[in-house]
Amino acid sequence: MNRYPVWKYAILLIALLVGGLYALPNLFGEAPAVQVSVAKTGMRLDTAALGRVEEALKAASLTPDALALDGASIKARFSNTDIQLKAKDAIQKALNPDANDPAYVVALNLLSRSPAWLSALHASPMYLGLDLRGGVHFMLQVDMQAALSKRAESLAGDIRTTLREKNVRHSGIARNDQTVEIKFSDSAAMDAAKAIIQDQFPELASAESPDGTGFKLVASINPVAGRKIQEQALKQNITTLHNRINELGVAEPVIQQQGLDRIVVQLPGVQDTAKAKDILGRTATLEIRMVDESAEARAAESGSGPVPFGDERFLERTGQPVIVKKQVILTGDNLTDAQPGFDSQTQEAAVHLTLDAKGSRIFRDVTRESIGKRMAILLFEKGKGEVVTAPVIRSEIGGGRVQISGRMTTMEAADTALLLRAGSLAAPMEIIEERTIGPSLGAENIAKGFNSVTWGFVGVTLFMCMYYMLFGVISSIALAFNLLLLVAVLSMLQATLTLPGMAAMALVLGMAIDANVLINERVREELRNGASPQAAIHAGYDRAWATIIDSNVTTLIAGLALLAFGSGPVRGFAVVHCLGILTSMFSGVFFSRGVVNLWYGRQKKLKSVSIGTVWRPASEAQAPAVQKGK
């Protein structure tokens, strides 16, 4: 009756082994470390850079506990923070002799002390939130005026294209801060342009303005459209920050809007503010411009003349200067996707870009009108522009697919595509507040959190063992198994554990034991009604199952609501809460019954069970059922 088949015990054993294996890395803790990554897109870390780091540490008489090239970074782990700081200074001096133009980012970090064999099995500790692990906190101010100016610049280009299509002649279009000024030589052309703007550009309000002997139309963004542009700029910046940080490998960042023009960014585990700033700024934006091929521009390229008015000077990756026009044809805003690949003709590494509908139309028109001319594709990273390629336009390019190629390696193409995919900011941002939460505060929070879970577990265990005797011991073993499974699942999912998550973990312990209380009381009730011990165990588990399902499902619905509609700490609580309910149903019913079956199921003539006092009516005192647990 109370016997599990072998396959069920095999499942429980596998769950126990897997849970123990993936929960184990959390016991080793973290060690101070120094992390080295590249500061420029075109660079890669290799064994030569690893050798330079090793030599720098040896020259400073510092011995790391571990040193390895891990993906896109070099990580050196040390025994204490004093050695960590000395190692950072030594590596910084060796790799970045020019502090004004650093080639590498050398930052402080925390690494798990898990042994290599656990890492080889992809067993990693849980991510810890900012309140536990420490990290950096930024408050970013979005420049809304710059967002309006950027939109006005885009509208100026659209108006120029529209007036050309409508054959409306003008004497020049220029952006002045957040307004677009259009000059005309006659009033008829100005009136036609004003009608077109009112019809096709509803977000603009136009007004006539005197301009000497000519006529001038000043178009400005109306207040309603201005507010909408600012809201969209803030949302785009938040989305872009998410893409950038996720693409660059920071685990579980917190990025939230605060107020009308501020964004909060929290990066757990990053102990170095400079590193965090580098992550926020390490992105690229794309611009497509035409190359100026006039005689003055060629003289400027050779260094024998000044850069012509309306042009800018940039360098190719080979160091060759290129003079390009300031007018931007397309930007990264028109980019929908960027993937690394190869040129179908030369088989060189390339980046394949996909443009949106507007970008496709503009690119088609520009290439049709500029056959035989050069077009420069520029990549801006950290405020510095670089000409990736400047090919000659051979024919009209339609379909919205553009290829960037030109002396790139496969890894450079992959890096460029990654940074372009991350998107561009709708408006510049400034860091107005930054805080570094040190590991000592995090360690204190971790200790308090674990103490709350530990003492909660001990209190529940003592009560269960005293009240339900052996069944209480089995329930406590099931509770420990539940905690093991919960930690293992959180580690496998690489979820972020915060202080609210720890509170949920302590709450789950109290809720998890509820299933065993229902089962134990049901067994007592069956014994009280005169059932044999084996029949009481069987009926107790079977009849308590429906109640356990109902109670846990209703609690799970509330947890899912918190997960769906909550944010920040509420979501952290909800994740642990929901996972804890699922693991408690498995451990509280299947695991505990497996232990009970293993202990009592082999006894065919079982006369009593150790489940505490079974209170019975006085009229049934002489009944042969069990009264006292042994």
N, C-alpha and C positions, 0 to 999 in steps of 0.2 A: 504493500500500500504506500508506504513512505520510502520509496527507493527511487533514486535518480538513475537513468541510464548513463552509460559511460560517456556518451557524447555530450551530455549536459555538464558533467564534471570537467570534460575537456574544455568546453567553452569557458567555464568559470576559471579554470587554471590559466588558459590563454589570456583572459581579461586581467587576471591578477599579475601575470608576468609582463604583459604589455603596459599595464598601468604603472607597475613599479619601475619599469625601464624608462618610460617617458616622464615620470614624475621625479626620477633620480637627479637630473641636472639641476633642479631647483635647490638641492641641498649643498651644492658646491659654492654658491655665492658668486660674487664678481670681484675682479681685481682691477686696479688702475692700469691704464694702458695708454699708448701713444699711437695715433692712427695717421698715416700719411696717404694723401690722395693728390691727384694732379689738379692744378689750378687753371689749366687751359685745355680747351676741347681737343686740340690736335695731339696732345701728349698721351703717352701710355706708361704705366708702371711695368717694369720687367725685372728680370733677375739682376741686371746691372744696378738698378736703383736699390734693390734689396741689398746688394753687396755694399753700396755706399752707406746705407743706413747701418749695416753691421759694422763697417769700419769706423763710422762716427761714434758708435757706442763703445767700441773697443778702445778708441783713442781717449774717450772720457772715462775709461775704467768702469764701465757700467755693463752688467750682465743681465739680459732679460730672461724671464722665466720661459718665454716663448716668443719666437719671431718668425713670421710667415707672410708670404704674399697671398692675400686672400681676395681673389676677384680683382676689383678695381682699386684696392687699397693694400697698404702694408701695415700690419698690426704687430706691435711689440707689447708684451704683457710684463708687468713688473710686480714686485712683492709689496711695495708701499708707495705712497704718494710722493715722498721725498725723492726717491729714485726716478719716479715718473716725471717730475718737473725738471730734474737735471737732464734726463734723456730728451725731453722735448727741446730744451735749449740747444743741446749738442746736435740733434738732428736738424733743427732749424738753421743753424749756422752752416752745416755741411751741405744742405740741399738748396738753401736760398741765400747765396752770398750777397745778392742785391735785394735788400728788404723792400725797395720801392716797386720791384717787378718780380714777385715771387713766382717760381715755377711750380712749387708744391705747397699744399696746405698741410701743416703739421698741427694736429689738434689732440687735446686730451679726450679720453674716452674711458668707458668701462667695458670689460670683456668677461665672459663667463669663464670660471675655472674648471669647467667640465673637461674630463679627460678626452683624449683624441678618439678613443673607440666609441664613446657616446656620440660625439659630433659626427663620426662616420656613419652612424645609424640615423642621422638627422634628428637626434633627440636634443632639443634645446630648451632652456628654461623659459618660463613665461616672460612676456614683456611686462615691465613695471611702469606705472604711470608716473607723471611728474611729481606727484605728492609722495611717492615711495622711492623711486630711483634717483630723483634729482634731475636736473636738466636746465633748459633755458626757457625764458618767457619773454616774448616781445610784444610790444604794442606798436602797431604800424598806423601812421596817419596817411590817408590817401589824398593826393593833391587833386581835388575835384575841379579846380580851375584849369589844370592841365588837361583833364579829361574833356572839358568843354572846348579847349583850344585844339585838341587833337581831333575832335569831331568837326570843328569848324574847318580844319585843314582838309579833312576828307570831303566835306561838303563843297569846298572850293574846287576840288578836282572834279566832283560830280557836276557842278554847275558849268565848269569849263567844257566838259564833254557834251552836256545837254545843249548848251548854246551853239556849239559847233555843229551838232546834228540838226538843229533847227535853223541853221544859217543866219544866226543873229550875230552881227559884228560888234565887237567891243574893243576897247583900247587897252585892256589889261585886267586881270583878276588877281587879287592879293588878299591874303589873310592878315588881319590886324587884331592880334589877341583873339577874342572870341567872336569877331565879326568878319564878314567877307565883303570886300570892297570891289565893285565892278565899275570901271570907267567907260564912258561912251562919248562919241563925238557928236551925236545928234540925239534929240529927245525921243524920236520914233523908235530907235533901237532900244533905248532905256525902257520905254513903256512896254515893248514886246518882251524884254527880258523880265520885267517886273511881273507880267502876266504869267510867264512860264514858271517863275519861282513860286508864285502863289498857287499855281496848279499842281506842280510836281514836287515841291518842297514845303509841305505844310508845317514842318517844324521851324521854319524860318519866318521872321517878320521883316519885311523890307521897307526902307524909307529913302526918299531922295535927299541928296546932300549936294551943296554947291561945290564946284571944283574948277575954279578959274573960268576959262572960256568953255570948258566942256561940261559934261554931266556925270554924276556919280550916284550909284545905287549902293546903299549900305544894308546888307542882310545880316540879321542877328538871330540867335537861337531864342525862341520864346520861352517864358518861365516854365510852362508845363513840360515842354520837351527837354528843357535843361534839367529838371528834377528827374525825369525818366532816364536821361543819359547818365546822371550821377549814380542812380540806383543800379543801372546795368553795369557801370564801371566797377562798382563795389563788388557786385556778384561775380563779374568776370575775373577780378583780381583774386577773389577767394578761390574760385575754381582753378585758376592758373597756379596759385600757390599749392593747392592740393596736388595738381598734376606734377609740378616741379619736385616737391618734396617726396612724393610717392615714387616718381621715376628715379630719383637720386638715392633711394634706399633708406630713408629715415622711417623707422617703424612707428606706426600708430601716432601720428601727429594730431594735435588739436588745433583747428583753424576755425575761428568763429567771428562773426560780425559783432561789433560793440558800438552802439550809437549809429549815427548817420554816415560817418566817414572814417571809422577806425576798425582795425582787424587785430584780433588777438591770435598769436601763434605760440604754441607750446610744443617743444621738442624734447620728449623724455630721453634720458640717457646721454644727452649731449652736454658735457660739462664745460665745454669751451665756447664762449660767446663768439669768438672769431670764426670758429668752425660753423656755428649756426648761421652767422651772417653770410658766410660763403655759400652755404646750402641755399639760402633764400635768394642770393644774387647770381648763383651759377646757372644761368639760363641764356638762351640765345633768341634773338628776334631776326626775322628775315626782311630784307628790303630789296626790291628790284628797281634799278635805276638805269638810265641810259648813259653810255660813256661819251664824254665830250671829245670829239676827234678834230677839233679846230686846231689851227696852227698855234694859238696861244696855249691851248691845253697840252699839245705835244711838247712845247717849250717848257711848260711847268713839269711835265713828266721827267724830262731830262735834267731838271734842276737849273735851267738857264733863264727861267722867267717865273713871275708870280702866278698863283692859281687864279684863273679868271673869275670874275664876279658871277655868283650863282653856281659855282662848282665847289667840290671838295676833293681832297687828295687822300686816297687810301692805298694800302699795300696789299699785293697778292701774297700768297703763302711763300712764294719764291723770293719775296722782297722787292719785286718789281712794282713801282708806283703806277697807279691808275687814277686818272682824273675823271670823276663822275659828276653828273648834274645833281643839284640838291633836290630837284623835284622827284618825289617818290611815286613810282608807278603802282606798285603793289607792296603790301606789308604782310607780316605773319597773320594779321587778322583775317586775310582771305584764304588762309591755309587750313584745310580740313584734315590732312593726313601727311605723314612723312615716313617713308620706309627705306631702309638700306637695300641696295641691290647692285646690279652690274649694268654697264653700258652694253647694249645688244650688239654694237658694232665693234668697239675696241676691247670689250670685256674688262674694262677698268671699273674699280669700285665707284659707285654713284649713289646719290640720294634721289628717290622718286617722290615728287610732290604732287598732291592732289589739291586743286583750287576749288573754291565754292563757285556758284553760278556767276556772281558779280565779278570775281577775280578772273574766271575763264573768259568772260566777255571782254574785259579790259585787256587781258593778255593777248587775246586774238586780234583785237583792233590795233594794239601797239605793234605787234609783230608784223601785221599786214602792211602798216605804214612805214616800217623801219627796216625793210629788207636791205641787207648789205651793211647795216650799222651794227655796232657792238652794244650788247646789253650786259650790265654788271649785276651779278647776284651777290649781295653783301650779307654777311653774318655778323651781328652785333652781340658781343658777350662782354658783360661788365662794363658797358659804356664804350668799348673799343670796337671799331668796325674793321672788318677784313674782307677783301674780295675773294670769294671762294672760286669763282670762275667768271670770265668775261667773254663769252663766245660771240661770234658773228651770226646775226640772224639770217638764215638761208632761205626760210620760207615762213609762211603764216603757220602759227602753232595754235590749234584749237583743241577742244575736248577737255580742257582743264587739267591736263597731266604735263608736268614739267620735270625735267631731269637736271640735277646738279652733278657735274663731274669735273674732274681736273686735278690730277696728281694727289688723289686721296687714297689712303690705305683702307682696307676693309673695316678696321676698328674705328678709324676716323669717320667713315661714312655712317657707321652704327651710332657713334656718339653724336654726330651732327643731327641725324634723324631723331634721336632721343630728345635732344634739347629743343628742336623745332616742334616736336609733338607736344612738348610741355606748354606751348602757347606763349603769348605775349601779354603783358599787362596793359589794361585799358588806360591806366593812369599811373604815374610814378608814385612811389610810397617812401615815407621817411620813418625811420625808427625813432619814436619819441620816448620809449621806455624799454628798458631791458633789465632782466633780473636773472641771476644765476643761482639756482637752488643746489647747494652743495650736497655731496653724498652723505655727510654726517647727519643732516636733517632727514634725508631719505632713510638712512639706517635706523634712526630713532623711530620714524613712522612705521618702518617694516617691523621693528621689534614690538611696538605697541599693537600693531595689527595681528601679528602672529600670537602674541600673548592672549589677545581676546579670543582667537580661534582655539588656542590650546586649552585655556581655562574653561571655555564653553564645552569643549569636548570632554574634559576631565569631569566637569560637573554632571553632564548628562550620563556619562559612563558610570559614575558612582551611584547615581540614583537608580539606573537600570539594574545594576548588579545587586543592589540591596533589595529592590522591590520584586524583581523577577528571577533572581538567583541565576541558574545556569542559562535560562532563556535570555536573561538580561546580559550575560556575558556574550552570548551569541549575537544579540542585537548590537552590542558595543563593537564586536568584531566586524559586523556588517557596516556599522557607522564608519569605522576606520577604513574599510574597503571603499565606501562611498567617497570619503575625503580623498583617498588615493586616486580614484577614478576621476574625480572632479579636477584635481590638480593636473593629472595626466592629459585630460581632454583640453584644458586651457593651454597647456604647453604645446600639444599637437596642433591646435588651431592658432597658436602664437597670438592669443588674445592678450589684451592689456589689463593687468590687474591694478586697480586703484584702491584708495581707502574705502570708498563706497563698495567696491567689489569684495574687499575683505569683510566688510559688515554683512554683505549678502552671504558670504561663505559661513560666517558664524550663525546667521539666521537659518541657513540651509541645514546645519547640523541639528538644530532644534526641530525643524520641520521633517527632516529625514527620519528621525527616531519615531515620529508619529505613526508611520506605517507599521513599525514593529510593535508599538503599543497597541494598535488595533488588532494585530495578529495575536499577540499574547493574551489580550483580554478575550478574544474570541475563543482561543484554546481553553482559557479558564471557564468560559461560559459553557462550552461543550462538556468539560469535566464536571461542572456543576450540575449539568442535566443528566449525568450518569453515563456518558459515553466512555468507552475504553480509551486509554492514553493514545494508542496509535490512531484510532478513529478521531479523537479530539484534535490531534495535530493535523491530520488530513483535512478535516472540516474547517478548522480554524484558518488555515491558509487559503482554502478555496473560497470560503464565504467572506473573508475580509478583503479579497481581491477587488470586488466591485466597489466597495467603499473607498479603497485606496485609489483606484482609478478616478472616481468622481472627484475626490478632494484634490488630487494632484492636477487633474485637467483644469479645474476651475482656477486653481492658483497659477497654472501655466498660462492661462488666457490673460490673467492680470499682468503677468510678467512680460508676455508678448506685446501687450498694449504699452507698457513702459518702454519696451525696446523699439517699438514702431514710432511712438510720438515723443519720447524723451530725447534728451541730448546731454552730452557731457557726462557729469557724474551719475545722472539717472540711467543712462545707457550702460555705464560700467556696472552699476548695481544689477540692472536687468539681465545682462549677459550671464553673470555668475548665477543669478537666481534661477534662470530658465535651465541652464545646464545642470545645476544642482538638483532640480526637480527630476530631470530625466535620469541622472545617475542614482538618485535615492530610490526611485521606483525599481531599478534593476537590483541594487544592492539590498534594499530592505525586504524584497520578496524573494527573488530567485537565489541570491547568494545566501541569505540567512536560512532559507528552506534547505538549500544544499548542505549547509553545516548541520542543521537539525537532522536531516535524513541520514547524513553520514554517522551521526552520533547515536541516534535512536532507531533508525530504520533497520539496522541489522538484528535488533532484539525482537524475536518473534513473540515471546511471552513477556512483554513489557508491562509492569505492574504500576509504575509511578513515573512521573516526570518532575524535574526540578524547575518549577515555574512560580514559586512563592506560595503564599497562602491562598487557597481557593475557598472563599467564603460561601457557605451554604446555609439554607434555612435550617432552623433547629429540628424541624420535623423530619429532615432527611439526614440527620447527623449519623444514623446508623448505616447509611448506604455505603456500599463497598468502594465508592469512588475515592480518588486521591484528595486529601485535604492539605497536606503539608508537602512542600517540595523538599527533595533530599539533595 
